[in-house]
Amino acid sequence: MSEANSNKRRFSRVPFEGTARLHLGERLLPVDLLDISVRGAQIRLPKNESVQANDECRLTLMLDDSPIHLTLESQVRHISDDQAGLVFVLIDLTDMQHLRRIVELNLGDEDTLGNLAN
């Protein structure tokens, strides 16, 4: 991403430790979650899997060493090689609270997170 584009990003992205799966129609794809924010995520897709921009999907996250599972209704925003950018379109309140906490803990700054939500 160019410096100009990274400066325009409103929501900080953080790394994620856990398991991620992408539900795309009838397919369930194991994916690598490269980073996540309160508004979207960047994932690495498995080889030989076809995903299109604007596809509706659901990203499920299972946190390491935790019973917490997040379900994030999403849309594929862009595709680049084996990576896809997702934007979250519907998140239940409990999942949003968990997601905000994940981002907060990885940023190490509650004030920054408060600014991200605005």
Backbone atoms as SQL, in Angstrom:
CREATE TABLE atoms (id INTEGER PRIMARY KEY, chain TEXT, resi INTEGER, resn TEXT, atom TEXT, x REAL, y REAL, z REAL);
INSERT INTO atoms VALUES
  (1, 'A', 1, 'MET', 'N', 0.853, -1.176, 0.000),
  (2, 'A', 1, 'MET', 'CA', 0.000, 0.000, 0.000),
  (3, 'A', 1, 'MET', 'C', 0.886, 1.222, 0.000),
  (4, 'A', 2, 'SER', 'N', 0.545, 2.202, -0.787),
  (5, 'A', 2, 'SER', 'CA', 1.356, 3.416, -0.857),
  (6, 'A', 2, 'SER', 'C', 1.217, 4.219, 0.429),
  (7, 'A', 3, 'GLU', 'N', 2.197, 5.109, 0.647),
  (8, 'A', 3, 'GLU', 'CA', 2.148, 5.929, 1.854),
  (9, 'A', 3, 'GLU', 'C', 0.894, 6.788, 1.883),
  (10, 'A', 4, 'ALA', 'N', 0.489, 7.311, 0.728),
  (11, 'A', 4, 'ALA', 'CA', -0.711, 8.147, 0.669),
  (12, 'A', 4, 'ALA', 'C', -1.933, 7.345, 1.070),
  (13, 'A', 5, 'ASN', 'N', -2.044, 6.087, 0.583),
  (14, 'A', 5, 'ASN', 'CA', -3.191, 5.253, 0.944),
  (15, 'A', 5, 'ASN', 'C', -3.161, 4.870, 2.408),
  (16, 'A', 6, 'SER', 'N', -1.973, 4.553, 2.965),
  (17, 'A', 6, 'SER', 'CA', -1.924, 4.174, 4.365),
  (18, 'A', 6, 'SER', 'C', -2.271, 5.352, 5.262),
  (19, 'A', 7, 'ASN', 'N', -1.947, 6.574, 4.827),
  (20, 'A', 7, 'ASN', 'CA', -2.312, 7.755, 5.611),
  (21, 'A', 7, 'ASN', 'C', -3.813, 7.991, 5.590),
  (22, 'A', 8, 'LYS', 'N', -4.500, 7.531, 4.539),
  (23, 'A', 8, 'LYS', 'CA', -5.940, 7.722, 4.437),
  (24, 'A', 8, 'LYS', 'C', -6.715, 6.690, 5.258),
  (25, 'A', 9, 'ARG', 'N', -6.058, 5.560, 5.639),
  (26, 'A', 9, 'ARG', 'CA', -6.747, 4.517, 6.391),
  (27, 'A', 9, 'ARG', 'C', -7.209, 5.088, 7.734),
  (28, 'A', 10, 'ARG', 'N', -8.496, 4.972, 8.018),
  (29, 'A', 10, 'ARG', 'CA', -9.054, 5.525, 9.247),
  (30, 'A', 10, 'ARG', 'C', -9.011, 4.546, 10.400),
  (31, 'A', 11, 'PHE', 'N', -8.898, 3.251, 10.108),
  (32, 'A', 11, 'PHE', 'CA', -8.981, 2.243, 11.139),
  (33, 'A', 11, 'PHE', 'C', -7.694, 1.445, 11.188),
  (34, 'A', 12, 'SER', 'N', -7.013, 1.481, 12.330),
  (35, 'A', 12, 'SER', 'CA', -5.760, 0.751, 12.473),
  (36, 'A', 12, 'SER', 'C', -6.008, -0.739, 12.356),
  (37, 'A', 13, 'ARG', 'N', -5.095, -1.410, 11.667),
  (38, 'A', 13, 'ARG', 'CA', -5.174, -2.864, 11.521),
  (39, 'A', 13, 'ARG', 'C', -4.144, -3.490, 12.447),
  (40, 'A', 14, 'VAL', 'N', -4.508, -4.631, 13.008),
  (41, 'A', 14, 'VAL', 'CA', -3.625, -5.320, 13.934),
  (42, 'A', 14, 'VAL', 'C', -3.524, -6.786, 13.531),
  (43, 'A', 15, 'PRO', 'N', -2.451, -7.466, 13.966),
  (44, 'A', 15, 'PRO', 'CA', -2.338, -8.896, 13.696),
  (45, 'A', 15, 'PRO', 'C', -3.336, -9.684, 14.537),
  (46, 'A', 16, 'PHE', 'N', -3.516, -10.949, 14.213),
  (47, 'A', 16, 'PHE', 'CA', -4.511, -11.779, 14.893),
  (48, 'A', 16, 'PHE', 'C', -3.912, -13.141, 15.162),
  (49, 'A', 17, 'GLU', 'N', -4.104, -13.649, 16.380),
  (50, 'A', 17, 'GLU', 'CA', -3.649, -14.985, 16.743),
  (51, 'A', 17, 'GLU', 'C', -4.872, -15.872, 16.931),
  (52, 'A', 18, 'GLY', 'N', -5.096, -16.751, 15.963),
  (53, 'A', 18, 'GLY', 'CA', -6.240, -17.639, 16.051),
  (54, 'A', 18, 'GLY', 'C', -6.503, -18.298, 14.716),
  (55, 'A', 19, 'THR', 'N', -7.661, -18.923, 14.611),
  (56, 'A', 19, 'THR', 'CA', -8.060, -19.627, 13.406),
  (57, 'A', 19, 'THR', 'C', -9.153, -18.834, 12.712),
  (58, 'A', 20, 'ALA', 'N', -9.054, -18.754, 11.399),
  (59, 'A', 20, 'ALA', 'CA', -10.053, -18.015, 10.619),
  (60, 'A', 20, 'ALA', 'C', -10.589, -18.909, 9.506),
  (61, 'A', 21, 'ARG', 'N', -11.894, -18.790, 9.274),
  (62, 'A', 21, 'ARG', 'CA', -12.545, -19.517, 8.187),
  (63, 'A', 21, 'ARG', 'C', -13.465, -18.551, 7.455),
  (64, 'A', 22, 'LEU', 'N', -13.505, -18.717, 6.137),
  (65, 'A', 22, 'LEU', 'CA', -14.364, -17.892, 5.306),
  (66, 'A', 22, 'LEU', 'C', -15.482, -18.764, 4.756),
  (67, 'A', 23, 'HIS', 'N', -16.724, -18.394, 5.074),
  (68, 'A', 23, 'HIS', 'CA', -17.905, -19.078, 4.545),
  (69, 'A', 23, 'HIS', 'C', -18.333, -18.305, 3.313),
  (70, 'A', 24, 'LEU', 'N', -18.263, -18.978, 2.174),
  (71, 'A', 24, 'LEU', 'CA', -18.574, -18.339, 0.899),
  (72, 'A', 24, 'LEU', 'C', -19.549, -19.247, 0.166),
  (73, 'A', 25, 'GLY', 'N', -20.835, -18.907, 0.246),
  (74, 'A', 25, 'GLY', 'CA', -21.854, -19.794, -0.310),
  (75, 'A', 25, 'GLY', 'C', -21.821, -21.116, 0.436),
  (76, 'A', 26, 'GLU', 'N', -21.680, -22.208, -0.306),
  (77, 'A', 26, 'GLU', 'CA', -21.607, -23.541, 0.292),
  (78, 'A', 26, 'GLU', 'C', -20.188, -23.928, 0.698),
  (79, 'A', 27, 'ARG', 'N', -19.224, -23.087, 0.345),
  (80, 'A', 27, 'ARG', 'CA', -17.824, -23.411, 0.638),
  (81, 'A', 27, 'ARG', 'C', -17.402, -22.876, 2.003),
  (82, 'A', 28, 'LEU', 'N', -16.551, -23.656, 2.678),
  (83, 'A', 28, 'LEU', 'CA', -15.940, -23.243, 3.935),
  (84, 'A', 28, 'LEU', 'C', -14.436, -23.304, 3.718),
  (85, 'A', 29, 'LEU', 'N', -13.793, -22.145, 3.668),
  (86, 'A', 29, 'LEU', 'CA', -12.375, -22.062, 3.338),
  (87, 'A', 29, 'LEU', 'C', -11.548, -21.708, 4.561),
  (88, 'A', 30, 'PRO', 'N', -10.513, -22.490, 4.860),
  (89, 'A', 30, 'PRO', 'CA', -9.572, -22.057, 5.894),
  (90, 'A', 30, 'PRO', 'C', -8.738, -20.921, 5.308),
  (91, 'A', 31, 'VAL', 'N', -8.635, -19.821, 6.006),
  (92, 'A', 31, 'VAL', 'CA', -7.877, -18.673, 5.517),
  (93, 'A', 31, 'VAL', 'C', -6.895, -18.214, 6.581),
  (94, 'A', 32, 'ASP', 'N', -5.874, -17.504, 6.143),
  (95, 'A', 32, 'ASP', 'CA', -4.953, -16.858, 7.073),
  (96, 'A', 32, 'ASP', 'C', -5.412, -15.427, 7.235),
  (97, 'A', 33, 'LEU', 'N', -5.661, -15.027, 8.456),
  (98, 'A', 33, 'LEU', 'CA', -6.044, -13.646, 8.736),
  (99, 'A', 33, 'LEU', 'C', -4.758, -12.847, 8.903),
  (100, 'A', 34, 'LEU', 'N', -4.487, -11.967, 7.955),
  (101, 'A', 34, 'LEU', 'CA', -3.250, -11.198, 7.969),
  (102, 'A', 34, 'LEU', 'C', -3.329, -10.035, 8.946),
  (103, 'A', 35, 'ASP', 'N', -4.473, -9.351, 8.954),
  (104, 'A', 35, 'ASP', 'CA', -4.706, -8.286, 9.926),
  (105, 'A', 35, 'ASP', 'C', -6.189, -7.989, 9.967),
  (106, 'A', 36, 'ILE', 'N', -6.570, -7.262, 11.007),
  (107, 'A', 36, 'ILE', 'CA', -7.990, -6.987, 11.223),
  (108, 'A', 36, 'ILE', 'C', -8.147, -5.622, 11.863),
  (109, 'A', 37, 'SER', 'N', -9.256, -4.967, 11.556),
  (110, 'A', 37, 'SER', 'CA', -9.616, -3.702, 12.196),
  (111, 'A', 37, 'SER', 'C', -11.078, -3.827, 12.620),
  (112, 'A', 38, 'VAL', 'N', -11.623, -2.775, 13.188),
  (113, 'A', 38, 'VAL', 'CA', -13.028, -2.821, 13.583),
  (114, 'A', 38, 'VAL', 'C', -13.958, -2.724, 12.378),
  (115, 'A', 39, 'ARG', 'N', -13.419, -2.452, 11.197),
  (116, 'A', 39, 'ARG', 'CA', -14.249, -2.307, 9.991),
  (117, 'A', 39, 'ARG', 'C', -13.986, -3.352, 8.913),
  (118, 'A', 40, 'GLY', 'N', -12.868, -4.091, 9.010),
  (119, 'A', 40, 'GLY', 'CA', -12.564, -5.048, 7.964),
  (120, 'A', 40, 'GLY', 'C', -11.334, -5.864, 8.272),
  (121, 'A', 41, 'ALA', 'N', -10.949, -6.705, 7.295),
  (122, 'A', 41, 'ALA', 'CA', -9.819, -7.601, 7.482),
  (123, 'A', 41, 'ALA', 'C', -9.142, -7.862, 6.153),
  (124, 'A', 42, 'GLN', 'N', -7.893, -8.258, 6.241),
  (125, 'A', 42, 'GLN', 'CA', -7.119, -8.705, 5.082),
  (126, 'A', 42, 'GLN', 'C', -6.827, -10.180, 5.314),
  (127, 'A', 43, 'ILE', 'N', -7.161, -11.026, 4.331),
  (128, 'A', 43, 'ILE', 'CA', -6.957, -12.459, 4.473),
  (129, 'A', 43, 'ILE', 'C', -6.128, -13.000, 3.317),
  (130, 'A', 44, 'ARG', 'N', -5.469, -14.135, 3.569),
  (131, 'A', 44, 'ARG', 'CA', -4.799, -14.879, 2.506),
  (132, 'A', 44, 'ARG', 'C', -5.669, -16.086, 2.220),
  (133, 'A', 45, 'LEU', 'N', -5.997, -16.266, 0.952),
  (134, 'A', 45, 'LEU', 'CA', -6.879, -17.343, 0.517),
  (135, 'A', 45, 'LEU', 'C', -6.085, -18.624, 0.251),
  (136, 'A', 46, 'PRO', 'N', -6.742, -19.777, 0.385),
  (137, 'A', 46, 'PRO', 'CA', -6.072, -21.025, 0.004),
  (138, 'A', 46, 'PRO', 'C', -5.817, -21.037, -1.502),
  (139, 'A', 47, 'LYS', 'N', -4.810, -21.794, -1.903),
  (140, 'A', 47, 'LYS', 'CA', -4.494, -21.901, -3.329),
  (141, 'A', 47, 'LYS', 'C', -5.662, -22.518, -4.074),
  (142, 'A', 48, 'ASN', 'N', -5.834, -22.082, -5.312),
  (143, 'A', 48, 'ASN', 'CA', -6.857, -22.617, -6.221),
  (144, 'A', 48, 'ASN', 'C', -8.290, -22.335, -5.780),
  (145, 'A', 49, 'GLU', 'N', -8.498, -21.322, -4.963),
  (146, 'A', 49, 'GLU', 'CA', -9.859, -20.940, -4.573),
  (147, 'A', 49, 'GLU', 'C', -10.233, -19.645, -5.273),
  (148, 'A', 50, 'SER', 'N', -11.410, -19.613, -5.817),
  (149, 'A', 50, 'SER', 'CA', -11.888, -18.457, -6.557),
  (150, 'A', 50, 'SER', 'C', -12.807, -17.610, -5.682),
  (151, 'A', 51, 'VAL', 'N', -12.457, -16.357, -5.544),
  (152, 'A', 51, 'VAL', 'CA', -13.264, -15.387, -4.808),
  (153, 'A', 51, 'VAL', 'C', -13.332, -14.139, -5.670),
  (154, 'A', 52, 'GLN', 'N', -14.481, -13.502, -5.709),
  (155, 'A', 52, 'GLN', 'CA', -14.672, -12.321, -6.540),
  (156, 'A', 52, 'GLN', 'C', -14.956, -11.091, -5.674),
  (157, 'A', 53, 'ALA', 'N', -14.555, -9.937, -6.161),
  (158, 'A', 53, 'ALA', 'CA', -14.915, -8.689, -5.486),
  (159, 'A', 53, 'ALA', 'C', -16.433, -8.604, -5.406),
  (160, 'A', 54, 'ASN', 'N', -16.935, -8.106, -4.312),
  (161, 'A', 54, 'ASN', 'CA', -18.359, -7.933, -3.999),
  (162, 'A', 54, 'ASN', 'C', -19.062, -9.212, -3.559),
  (163, 'A', 55, 'ASP', 'N', -18.346, -10.355, -3.509),
  (164, 'A', 55, 'ASP', 'CA', -18.951, -11.575, -2.969),
  (165, 'A', 55, 'ASP', 'C', -19.351, -11.340, -1.518),
  (166, 'A', 56, 'GLU', 'N', -20.535, -11.793, -1.145),
  (167, 'A', 56, 'GLU', 'CA', -20.947, -11.768, 0.253),
  (168, 'A', 56, 'GLU', 'C', -20.397, -13.013, 0.920),
  (169, 'A', 57, 'CYS', 'N', -19.931, -12.849, 2.153),
  (170, 'A', 57, 'CYS', 'CA', -19.312, -13.962, 2.854),
  (171, 'A', 57, 'CYS', 'C', -19.455, -13.760, 4.362),
  (172, 'A', 58, 'ARG', 'N', -18.976, -14.735, 5.107),
  (173, 'A', 58, 'ARG', 'CA', -18.981, -14.639, 6.566),
  (174, 'A', 58, 'ARG', 'C', -17.608, -15.100, 7.052),
  (175, 'A', 59, 'LEU', 'N', -16.950, -14.263, 7.812),
  (176, 'A', 59, 'LEU', 'CA', -15.654, -14.585, 8.388),
  (177, 'A', 59, 'LEU', 'C', -15.880, -15.036, 9.822),
  (178, 'A', 60, 'THR', 'N', -15.399, -16.230, 10.135),
  (179, 'A', 60, 'THR', 'CA', -15.509, -16.759, 11.491),
  (180, 'A', 60, 'THR', 'C', -14.112, -16.814, 12.087),
  (181, 'A', 61, 'LEU', 'N', -13.962, -16.274, 13.292),
  (182, 'A', 61, 'LEU', 'CA', -12.677, -16.238, 13.980),
  (183, 'A', 61, 'LEU', 'C', -12.766, -16.998, 15.285),
  (184, 'A', 62, 'MET', 'N', -11.806, -17.871, 15.523),
  (185, 'A', 62, 'MET', 'CA', -11.687, -18.591, 16.774),
  (186, 'A', 62, 'MET', 'C', -10.371, -18.159, 17.407),
  (187, 'A', 63, 'LEU', 'N', -10.445, -17.552, 18.573),
  (188, 'A', 63, 'LEU', 'CA', -9.253, -17.037, 19.238),
  (189, 'A', 63, 'LEU', 'C', -8.477, -18.172, 19.886),
  (190, 'A', 64, 'ASP', 'N', -7.141, -18.110, 19.773),
  (191, 'A', 64, 'ASP', 'CA', -6.296, -19.092, 20.453),
  (192, 'A', 64, 'ASP', 'C', -6.531, -19.003, 21.958),
  (193, 'A', 65, 'ASP', 'N', -6.566, -20.146, 22.617),
  (194, 'A', 65, 'ASP', 'CA', -6.679, -20.217, 24.078),
  (195, 'A', 65, 'ASP', 'C', -7.911, -19.493, 24.621),
  (196, 'A', 66, 'SER', 'N', -9.007, -19.513, 23.867),
  (197, 'A', 66, 'SER', 'CA', -10.223, -18.835, 24.297),
  (198, 'A', 66, 'SER', 'C', -11.445, -19.531, 23.688),
  (199, 'A', 67, 'PRO', 'N', -12.547, -19.539, 24.412),
  (200, 'A', 67, 'PRO', 'CA', -13.771, -20.109, 23.842),
  (201, 'A', 67, 'PRO', 'C', -14.503, -19.127, 22.921),
  (202, 'A', 68, 'ILE', 'N', -13.960, -17.930, 22.745),
  (203, 'A', 68, 'ILE', 'CA', -14.635, -16.888, 21.970),
  (204, 'A', 68, 'ILE', 'C', -14.550, -17.190, 20.478),
  (205, 'A', 69, 'HIS', 'N', -15.714, -17.126, 19.816),
  (206, 'A', 69, 'HIS', 'CA', -15.813, -17.238, 18.368),
  (207, 'A', 69, 'HIS', 'C', -16.534, -15.991, 17.874),
  (208, 'A', 70, 'LEU', 'N', -15.993, -15.336, 16.864),
  (209, 'A', 70, 'LEU', 'CA', -16.637, -14.167, 16.284),
  (210, 'A', 70, 'LEU', 'C', -17.162, -14.524, 14.902),
  (211, 'A', 71, 'THR', 'N', -18.358, -14.054, 14.593),
  (212, 'A', 71, 'THR', 'CA', -18.954, -14.251, 13.280),
  (213, 'A', 71, 'THR', 'C', -19.196, -12.873, 12.685),
  (214, 'A', 72, 'LEU', 'N', -18.537, -12.600, 11.561),
  (215, 'A', 72, 'LEU', 'CA', -18.547, -11.271, 10.967),
  (216, 'A', 72, 'LEU', 'C', -19.078, -11.353, 9.534),
  (217, 'A', 73, 'GLU', 'N', -20.306, -10.891, 9.344),
  (218, 'A', 73, 'GLU', 'CA', -20.878, -10.853, 7.993),
  (219, 'A', 73, 'GLU', 'C', -20.086, -9.826, 7.201),
  (220, 'A', 74, 'SER', 'N', -19.609, -10.228, 6.032),
  (221, 'A', 74, 'SER', 'CA', -18.639, -9.419, 5.299),
  (222, 'A', 74, 'SER', 'C', -18.946, -9.381, 3.815),
  (223, 'A', 75, 'GLN', 'N', -18.191, -8.540, 3.130),
  (224, 'A', 75, 'GLN', 'CA', -18.221, -8.475, 1.677),
  (225, 'A', 75, 'GLN', 'C', -16.781, -8.339, 1.198),
  (226, 'A', 76, 'VAL', 'N', -16.450, -9.072, 0.129),
  (227, 'A', 76, 'VAL', 'CA', -15.117, -8.969, -0.445),
  (228, 'A', 76, 'VAL', 'C', -15.020, -7.606, -1.132),
  (229, 'A', 77, 'ARG', 'N', -14.077, -6.796, -0.692),
  (230, 'A', 77, 'ARG', 'CA', -13.910, -5.452, -1.242),
  (231, 'A', 77, 'ARG', 'C', -12.924, -5.447, -2.398),
  (232, 'A', 78, 'HIS', 'N', -11.816, -6.188, -2.243),
  (233, 'A', 78, 'HIS', 'CA', -10.825, -6.245, -3.312),
  (234, 'A', 78, 'HIS', 'C', -10.047, -7.555, -3.238),
  (235, 'A', 79, 'ILE', 'N', -9.478, -7.935, -4.384),
  (236, 'A', 79, 'ILE', 'CA', -8.674, -9.148, -4.508),
  (237, 'A', 79, 'ILE', 'C', -7.325, -8.746, -5.094),
  (238, 'A', 80, 'SER', 'N', -6.247, -9.313, -4.553),
  (239, 'A', 80, 'SER', 'CA', -4.915, -9.086, -5.092),
  (240, 'A', 80, 'SER', 'C', -4.113, -10.366, -4.904),
  (241, 'A', 81, 'ASP', 'N', -3.808, -11.032, -6.007),
  (242, 'A', 81, 'ASP', 'CA', -3.097, -12.311, -5.969),
  (243, 'A', 81, 'ASP', 'C', -3.863, -13.285, -5.077),
  (244, 'A', 82, 'ASP', 'N', -3.233, -13.737, -3.993),
  (245, 'A', 82, 'ASP', 'CA', -3.887, -14.709, -3.107),
  (246, 'A', 82, 'ASP', 'C', -4.490, -14.036, -1.874),
  (247, 'A', 83, 'GLN', 'N', -4.652, -12.722, -1.902),
  (248, 'A', 83, 'GLN', 'CA', -5.201, -11.993, -0.764),
  (249, 'A', 83, 'GLN', 'C', -6.526, -11.331, -1.112),
  (250, 'A', 84, 'ALA', 'N', -7.353, -11.170, -0.084),
  (251, 'A', 84, 'ALA', 'CA', -8.636, -10.483, -0.246),
  (252, 'A', 84, 'ALA', 'C', -8.824, -9.519, 0.914),
  (253, 'A', 85, 'GLY', 'N', -9.357, -8.360, 0.590),
  (254, 'A', 85, 'GLY', 'CA', -9.728, -7.391, 1.605),
  (255, 'A', 85, 'GLY', 'C', -11.225, -7.499, 1.838),
  (256, 'A', 86, 'LEU', 'N', -11.618, -7.631, 3.094),
  (257, 'A', 86, 'LEU', 'CA', -13.028, -7.747, 3.463),
  (258, 'A', 86, 'LEU', 'C', -13.468, -6.503, 4.209),
  (259, 'A', 87, 'VAL', 'N', -14.696, -6.111, 3.994),
  (260, 'A', 87, 'VAL', 'CA', -15.314, -5.063, 4.798),
  (261, 'A', 87, 'VAL', 'C', -16.457, -5.727, 5.564),
  (262, 'A', 88, 'PHE', 'N', -16.562, -5.420, 6.853),
  (263, 'A', 88, 'PHE', 'CA', -17.623, -6.004, 7.669),
  (264, 'A', 88, 'PHE', 'C', -18.913, -5.225, 7.426),
  (265, 'A', 89, 'VAL', 'N', -19.996, -5.948, 7.151),
  (266, 'A', 89, 'VAL', 'CA', -21.266, -5.285, 6.864),
  (267, 'A', 89, 'VAL', 'C', -22.294, -5.469, 7.967),
  (268, 'A', 90, 'LEU', 'N', -22.132, -6.512, 8.784),
  (269, 'A', 90, 'LEU', 'CA', -23.064, -6.745, 9.879),
  (270, 'A', 90, 'LEU', 'C', -22.348, -7.506, 10.982),
  (271, 'A', 91, 'ILE', 'N', -22.308, -6.916, 12.161),
  (272, 'A', 91, 'ILE', 'CA', -21.652, -7.555, 13.300),
  (273, 'A', 91, 'ILE', 'C', -22.591, -7.450, 14.489),
  (274, 'A', 92, 'ASP', 'N', -22.836, -8.565, 15.130),
  (275, 'A', 92, 'ASP', 'CA', -23.678, -8.556, 16.323),
  (276, 'A', 92, 'ASP', 'C', -22.943, -7.808, 17.441),
  (277, 'A', 93, 'LEU', 'N', -23.679, -7.247, 18.365),
  (278, 'A', 93, 'LEU', 'CA', -23.123, -6.380, 19.404),
  (279, 'A', 93, 'LEU', 'C', -22.036, -7.079, 20.216),
  (280, 'A', 94, 'THR', 'N', -22.267, -8.316, 20.623),
  (281, 'A', 94, 'THR', 'CA', -21.278, -9.047, 21.413),
  (282, 'A', 94, 'THR', 'C', -20.003, -9.260, 20.613),
  (283, 'A', 95, 'ASP', 'N', -20.142, -9.651, 19.340),
  (284, 'A', 95, 'ASP', 'CA', -18.966, -9.844, 18.496),
  (285, 'A', 95, 'ASP', 'C', -18.218, -8.530, 18.294),
  (286, 'A', 96, 'MET', 'N', -18.930, -7.417, 18.155),
  (287, 'A', 96, 'MET', 'CA', -18.281, -6.121, 18.008),
  (288, 'A', 96, 'MET', 'C', -17.489, -5.775, 19.265),
  (289, 'A', 97, 'GLN', 'N', -18.053, -6.074, 20.437),
  (290, 'A', 97, 'GLN', 'CA', -17.328, -5.800, 21.677),
  (291, 'A', 97, 'GLN', 'C', -16.041, -6.617, 21.740),
  (292, 'A', 98, 'HIS', 'N', -16.111, -7.897, 21.359),
  (293, 'A', 98, 'HIS', 'CA', -14.914, -8.732, 21.337),
  (294, 'A', 98, 'HIS', 'C', -13.907, -8.213, 20.317),
  (295, 'A', 99, 'LEU', 'N', -14.384, -7.842, 19.147),
  (296, 'A', 99, 'LEU', 'CA', -13.499, -7.342, 18.095),
  (297, 'A', 99, 'LEU', 'C', -12.797, -6.064, 18.543),
  (298, 'A', 100, 'ARG', 'N', -13.550, -5.158, 19.122),
  (299, 'A', 100, 'ARG', 'CA', -12.953, -3.913, 19.622),
  (300, 'A', 100, 'ARG', 'C', -11.884, -4.210, 20.672),
  (301, 'A', 101, 'ARG', 'N', -12.147, -5.199, 21.518),
  (302, 'A', 101, 'ARG', 'CA', -11.184, -5.554, 22.566),
  (303, 'A', 101, 'ARG', 'C', -9.913, -6.163, 21.965),
  (304, 'A', 102, 'ILE', 'N', -10.070, -6.999, 20.936),
  (305, 'A', 102, 'ILE', 'CA', -8.912, -7.581, 20.254),
  (306, 'A', 102, 'ILE', 'C', -8.042, -6.471, 19.673),
  (307, 'A', 103, 'VAL', 'N', -8.668, -5.527, 18.984),
  (308, 'A', 103, 'VAL', 'CA', -7.926, -4.424, 18.387),
  (309, 'A', 103, 'VAL', 'C', -7.274, -3.591, 19.477),
  (310, 'A', 104, 'GLU', 'N', -8.008, -3.299, 20.535),
  (311, 'A', 104, 'GLU', 'CA', -7.490, -2.503, 21.642),
  (312, 'A', 104, 'GLU', 'C', -6.264, -3.162, 22.274),
  (313, 'A', 105, 'LEU', 'N', -6.358, -4.456, 22.539),
  (314, 'A', 105, 'LEU', 'CA', -5.242, -5.160, 23.176),
  (315, 'A', 105, 'LEU', 'C', -4.012, -5.181, 22.275),
  (316, 'A', 106, 'ASN', 'N', -4.224, -5.335, 20.974),
  (317, 'A', 106, 'ASN', 'CA', -3.094, -5.370, 20.055),
  (318, 'A', 106, 'ASN', 'C', -2.496, -3.988, 19.816),
  (319, 'A', 107, 'LEU', 'N', -3.306, -2.953, 19.907),
  (320, 'A', 107, 'LEU', 'CA', -2.788, -1.590, 19.764),
  (321, 'A', 107, 'LEU', 'C', -2.112, -1.128, 21.043),
  (322, 'A', 108, 'GLY', 'N', -2.601, -1.649, 22.170),
  (323, 'A', 108, 'GLY', 'CA', -2.055, -1.249, 23.457),
  (324, 'A', 108, 'GLY', 'C', -2.437, 0.164, 23.849),
  (325, 'A', 109, 'ASP', 'N', -3.545, 0.689, 23.292),
  (326, 'A', 109, 'ASP', 'CA', -3.909, 2.085, 23.524),
  (327, 'A', 109, 'ASP', 'C', -5.414, 2.251, 23.415),
  (328, 'A', 110, 'GLU', 'N', -6.110, 2.343, 24.555),
  (329, 'A', 110, 'GLU', 'CA', -7.566, 2.490, 24.549),
  (330, 'A', 110, 'GLU', 'C', -7.997, 3.803, 23.905),
  (331, 'A', 111, 'ASP', 'N', -7.201, 4.872, 24.052),
  (332, 'A', 111, 'ASP', 'CA', -7.572, 6.156, 23.450),
  (333, 'A', 111, 'ASP', 'C', -7.595, 6.062, 21.933),
  (334, 'A', 112, 'THR', 'N', -6.614, 5.360, 21.363),
  (335, 'A', 112, 'THR', 'CA', -6.581, 5.187, 19.914),
  (336, 'A', 112, 'THR', 'C', -7.807, 4.449, 19.444),
  (337, 'A', 113, 'LEU', 'N', -8.196, 3.394, 20.172),
  (338, 'A', 113, 'LEU', 'CA', -9.371, 2.623, 19.784),
  (339, 'A', 113, 'LEU', 'C', -10.623, 3.496, 19.829),
  (340, 'A', 114, 'GLY', 'N', -10.753, 4.325, 20.845),
  (341, 'A', 114, 'GLY', 'CA', -11.913, 5.217, 20.926),
  (342, 'A', 114, 'GLY', 'C', -12.004, 6.114, 19.713),
  (343, 'A', 115, 'ASN', 'N', -10.865, 6.586, 19.222),
  (344, 'A', 115, 'ASN', 'CA', -10.841, 7.416, 18.019),
  (345, 'A', 115, 'ASN', 'C', -11.183, 6.621, 16.779),
  (346, 'A', 116, 'LEU', 'N', -10.867, 5.320, 16.762),
  (347, 'A', 116, 'LEU', 'CA', -11.135, 4.488, 15.594),
  (348, 'A', 116, 'LEU', 'C', -12.621, 4.286, 15.380),
  (349, 'A', 117, 'ALA', 'N', -13.392, 4.254, 16.435),
  (350, 'A', 117, 'ALA', 'CA', -14.815, 3.965, 16.332),
  (351, 'A', 117, 'ALA', 'C', -15.614, 5.162, 15.855),
  (352, 'A', 118, 'ASN', 'N', -15.031, 6.325, 15.872),
  (353, 'A', 118, 'ASN', 'CA', -15.764, 7.535, 15.467),
  (354, 'A', 118, 'ASN', 'C', -15.696, 7.775, 13.990);
